[in-house]
Amino acid sequence: QVQLVESGGGLVQPGGSLRLSCAAPVSISSTDAMAWYRQVPGNQRELVARVTSGGTTNYAASVKGRFTISRDNAKNTVYLQMTALKPEETAVYFCNAEVIDAAWRTINYWGQGTQVTVSS
C-alpha cells in the first residue's frame, strides 16, 4: 500500500547531483524516524539514510559525506540530497516512515519508490 509519495528521481550523469523528496500524509514531526532505502534487481532493500525525531542521523557507509537527509516539518516533507553519484547507485529509492503507536508497536509506512539512474 502506497502511503508516502516520492519524487525527484530521474537520469543523472556520474558525479552529478539529485534531490529526492518524500511527501507524508501527516505531520512528519510526529514520526519517530524517516528514512530512505534503495533496491536494485537481485538485491535486498538496503538502508541509505535515516533521521530520528531527535535529529540523529545515520547513513550507509558507502554514502557518508555525499548524501544528506533532511526534513521540512512545515511541508511534511523529507529530502535526500545526493551528490557525486555513482553508476552503481542506480536503484529504486523508497521513502519510509516509522511511527510508534499507542501500544508501542512500530508501524512502517512506505512510498511506491522513485527510479534513480546514474549513467553517461
Backbone bond lengths (Angstrom), bond angles and torsions (degrees), N, CA, C in turn:
res aa  C-N    CA-C-N  psi(-1)  N-CA   C-N-CA  omega(-1)  CA-C   N-CA-C  phi
1 Q - - - 1.460 - - 1.529 109.29 -
2 V 1.326 116.59 128.09 1.453 121.67 179.61 1.526 108.98 -83.47
3 Q 1.328 115.57 119.61 1.461 120.55 -179.14 1.521 112.64 -123.55
4 L 1.323 117.12 -13.17 1.447 123.69 175.21 1.525 107.35 -124.49
5 V 1.322 116.85 155.43 1.456 120.42 -177.63 1.519 110.73 -123.23
6 E 1.333 116.23 115.13 1.457 121.85 178.16 1.525 110.34 -93.47
7 S 1.317 115.54 152.77 1.454 121.64 175.37 1.521 108.57 -155.25
8 G 1.323 116.03 167.39 1.450 120.93 176.41 1.511 115.36 103.64
9 G 1.319 117.06 -6.03 1.446 119.82 178.59 1.516 111.17 -71.55
10 G 1.327 115.48 167.56 1.448 119.91 179.92 1.508 111.55 161.75
11 L 1.317 115.46 -164.44 1.461 122.48 -179.55 1.519 110.02 -96.42
12 V 1.325 115.90 130.50 1.454 121.45 178.50 1.530 108.60 -140.35
13 Q 1.321 116.94 147.37 1.460 121.09 179.02 1.520 111.19 -78.12
14 P 1.331 117.63 153.95 1.462 120.17 176.51 1.525 110.67 -53.53
15 G 1.327 115.78 136.36 1.447 120.81 -177.84 1.512 113.55 88.78
16 G 1.304 116.96 -7.88 1.446 121.79 -178.94 1.516 113.11 -82.80
17 S 1.322 115.07 179.99 1.458 121.75 -178.13 1.520 111.00 -124.91
18 L 1.317 114.80 156.39 1.454 121.27 179.29 1.522 108.12 -155.06
19 R 1.321 116.99 144.22 1.455 120.99 176.17 1.511 109.95 -119.40
20 L 1.321 115.85 122.55 1.448 122.01 177.57 1.519 109.76 -96.28
21 S 1.326 116.34 147.32 1.452 121.76 178.76 1.518 109.69 -124.29
22 C 1.315 115.91 148.52 1.460 122.17 178.03 1.517 108.10 -135.14
23 A 1.326 116.19 116.70 1.460 121.78 179.62 1.521 109.89 -97.50
24 A 1.317 115.97 129.70 1.462 121.84 -179.08 1.521 110.93 -104.23
25 P 1.357 117.79 149.07 1.462 120.67 -179.47 1.526 113.51 -77.63
26 V 1.316 117.18 -14.64 1.456 122.27 179.07 1.517 109.05 -131.01
27 S 1.316 115.93 171.24 1.458 120.67 -179.79 1.520 111.03 -59.96
28 I 1.321 115.48 123.43 1.458 118.52 179.60 1.518 111.31 -74.80
29 S 1.318 116.71 -13.03 1.460 119.90 177.80 1.526 110.73 -67.75
30 S 1.329 117.16 -19.07 1.456 121.42 -179.83 1.530 112.59 -93.13
31 T 1.321 117.14 -3.69 1.457 120.44 178.22 1.519 109.48 -82.21
32 D 1.312 116.16 155.86 1.453 120.25 177.90 1.522 111.63 -82.01
33 A 1.319 116.19 -27.67 1.454 120.69 178.25 1.517 110.43 -165.61
34 M 1.318 115.42 152.72 1.448 122.66 172.71 1.520 106.04 -124.71
35 A 1.322 116.08 145.71 1.449 119.20 -176.69 1.517 111.98 -149.55
36 W 1.312 114.78 161.28 1.454 122.79 173.02 1.525 108.69 -119.31
37 Y 1.311 115.65 134.33 1.449 123.40 175.48 1.523 108.23 -121.84
38 R 1.317 116.59 163.71 1.460 119.99 173.40 1.517 109.63 -142.03
39 Q 1.314 115.16 155.49 1.452 120.74 -177.79 1.520 110.34 -146.66
40 V 1.324 115.59 133.52 1.455 122.06 175.74 1.521 107.90 -115.22
41 P 1.327 118.53 156.12 1.467 121.02 179.47 1.523 111.54 -55.20
42 G 1.333 116.29 132.41 1.446 121.18 178.78 1.512 114.79 86.73
43 N 1.314 117.32 -3.47 1.459 121.79 -179.90 1.525 110.88 -121.99
44 Q 1.321 115.43 158.08 1.452 119.98 175.98 1.521 109.46 -81.53
45 R 1.306 115.95 159.06 1.449 121.01 178.66 1.527 109.58 -66.80
46 E 1.325 117.03 131.88 1.454 121.31 -178.14 1.518 111.81 -119.63
47 L 1.314 114.80 147.69 1.455 121.16 177.74 1.521 109.61 -73.88
48 V 1.319 115.86 130.85 1.455 121.87 178.55 1.524 110.63 -103.07
49 A 1.322 116.34 -49.21 1.456 121.45 -178.60 1.519 110.18 -155.05
50 R 1.322 116.36 149.46 1.460 121.42 -178.53 1.512 109.52 -147.32
51 V 1.324 116.35 141.48 1.453 121.39 176.21 1.523 108.34 -133.52
52 T 1.331 117.47 131.25 1.452 122.08 -179.68 1.519 110.66 -88.34
53 S 1.335 115.72 171.31 1.454 120.52 178.36 1.523 111.29 -62.56
54 G 1.323 116.67 -25.22 1.446 121.13 178.86 1.512 114.01 -85.62
55 G 1.327 116.64 -2.16 1.449 120.52 177.42 1.517 115.57 95.29
56 T 1.320 117.00 0.75 1.456 119.92 178.93 1.527 109.99 -74.09
57 T 1.311 116.53 131.27 1.462 121.17 -179.87 1.515 111.27 -115.85
58 N 1.316 115.44 153.35 1.447 120.73 170.31 1.512 108.12 -146.81
59 Y 1.327 115.22 149.20 1.454 121.75 -175.07 1.516 110.75 -133.44
60 A 1.308 115.26 154.37 1.451 119.76 170.15 1.524 107.30 -62.12
61 A 1.320 116.75 142.95 1.456 120.58 -177.08 1.524 112.36 -56.02
62 S 1.308 116.71 -34.52 1.450 121.11 -176.41 1.525 114.26 -69.92
63 V 1.337 117.47 -17.07 1.462 119.92 -176.89 1.522 113.35 -113.21
64 K 1.314 118.11 -3.37 1.459 120.97 -179.30 1.529 110.72 -58.36
65 G 1.313 114.88 133.00 1.454 120.40 -179.67 1.505 113.73 89.27
66 R 1.323 117.64 -13.22 1.465 121.72 -178.82 1.525 113.45 -116.78
67 F 1.321 117.06 -31.13 1.463 121.85 -178.78 1.522 109.79 -109.91
68 T 1.329 116.11 146.85 1.450 121.63 177.22 1.519 110.19 -136.36
69 I 1.329 116.77 126.86 1.454 121.23 175.43 1.525 107.90 -98.80
70 S 1.321 116.53 137.70 1.454 120.84 -179.18 1.525 110.33 -146.74
71 R 1.321 115.81 163.98 1.462 121.65 -178.71 1.510 110.99 -128.69
72 D 1.330 115.10 146.50 1.450 122.33 170.78 1.520 104.43 -123.28
73 N 1.321 116.15 94.33 1.455 120.59 -175.21 1.528 113.27 -62.23
74 A 1.320 117.12 -33.94 1.461 120.82 -179.72 1.522 111.43 -64.16
75 K 1.319 116.75 -30.54 1.462 121.75 -179.16 1.524 112.82 -101.10
76 N 1.330 116.78 1.78 1.464 121.92 -177.51 1.530 110.81 51.34
77 T 1.309 114.79 46.62 1.453 121.28 -175.11 1.521 111.44 -133.94
78 V 1.316 115.65 140.35 1.453 121.70 174.47 1.526 107.43 -117.69
79 Y 1.316 116.43 144.33 1.450 121.89 -176.95 1.523 111.79 -121.00
80 L 1.305 115.00 156.16 1.453 121.25 170.46 1.520 106.58 -130.31
81 Q 1.326 116.07 107.68 1.453 121.49 177.31 1.519 108.01 -90.10
82 M 1.309 116.31 119.75 1.453 121.95 -177.29 1.523 109.34 -115.24
83 T 1.326 116.06 130.65 1.456 121.34 178.33 1.521 109.70 -127.81
84 A 1.327 115.55 163.66 1.464 122.30 178.81 1.527 110.92 48.47
85 L 1.308 115.31 48.32 1.462 120.69 -176.30 1.525 112.33 -65.29
86 K 1.316 114.89 144.94 1.450 123.11 -178.47 1.527 110.21 -114.62
87 P 1.331 117.80 150.51 1.466 120.41 -179.93 1.527 113.43 -55.62
88 E 1.328 117.42 -35.97 1.457 120.76 -179.46 1.527 113.39 -69.15
89 E 1.324 116.73 -6.76 1.457 120.69 177.88 1.521 112.03 -93.39
90 T 1.320 116.18 7.52 1.451 121.05 172.06 1.524 108.05 -62.95
91 A 1.316 116.80 125.42 1.459 121.09 -176.14 1.518 110.01 -174.39
92 V 1.321 115.37 172.15 1.452 120.71 169.35 1.518 106.27 -91.63
93 Y 1.307 115.99 125.96 1.457 121.33 -178.19 1.529 109.53 -101.88
94 F 1.331 115.43 130.69 1.455 122.17 -177.16 1.524 111.77 -116.40
95 C 1.308 115.73 142.10 1.460 122.21 174.88 1.521 108.80 -95.11
96 N 1.318 116.25 142.28 1.461 121.96 -178.87 1.522 109.93 -135.27
97 A 1.329 115.73 140.40 1.458 121.79 174.77 1.517 109.04 -123.99
98 E 1.312 116.16 135.86 1.460 122.43 176.98 1.520 108.52 -109.80
99 V 1.325 115.83 125.47 1.456 121.39 179.62 1.521 108.93 -129.23
100 I 1.320 116.40 129.06 1.459 121.23 177.01 1.524 107.53 -94.61
101 D 1.333 117.35 120.05 1.453 120.20 -177.19 1.526 111.95 -84.09
102 A 1.327 116.34 -175.53 1.458 121.81 -176.51 1.522 112.97 -63.00
103 A 1.327 116.70 -24.36 1.458 121.54 178.80 1.528 111.57 -94.19
104 W 1.320 116.13 13.26 1.465 123.06 179.25 1.520 112.98 62.28
105 R 1.314 116.49 33.43 1.448 122.11 175.41 1.524 109.08 -100.56
106 T 1.311 116.06 141.20 1.455 120.60 178.91 1.520 110.07 -84.46
107 I 1.316 115.54 122.50 1.459 121.88 178.17 1.526 107.92 -110.22
108 N 1.307 116.63 127.02 1.456 122.05 179.76 1.520 111.79 -104.62
109 Y 1.322 115.42 133.86 1.452 122.29 175.84 1.519 107.96 -116.17
110 W 1.317 116.92 140.89 1.457 122.19 -176.19 1.512 112.55 -130.11
111 G 1.314 115.26 153.55 1.446 121.50 172.11 1.519 109.00 -96.07
112 Q 1.330 116.77 177.35 1.453 121.07 -179.08 1.523 112.76 -84.39
113 G 1.310 116.69 -11.70 1.450 121.54 178.39 1.514 113.26 97.54
114 T 1.328 115.38 152.90 1.454 121.39 175.71 1.528 108.18 -133.36
115 Q 1.323 116.46 133.75 1.460 121.71 -175.54 1.523 111.48 -79.91
116 V 1.325 115.23 130.23 1.456 122.22 173.86 1.524 107.18 -118.45
117 T 1.312 116.27 122.19 1.456 121.31 179.29 1.521 109.24 -119.91
118 V 1.326 116.36 120.82 1.459 122.06 179.83 1.523 107.35 -108.29
119 S 1.311 116.34 107.56 1.457 120.96 -175.28 1.519 110.57 -158.39
120 S 1.330 115.34 149.91 1.452 120.82 175.79 1.517 111.06 -95.43
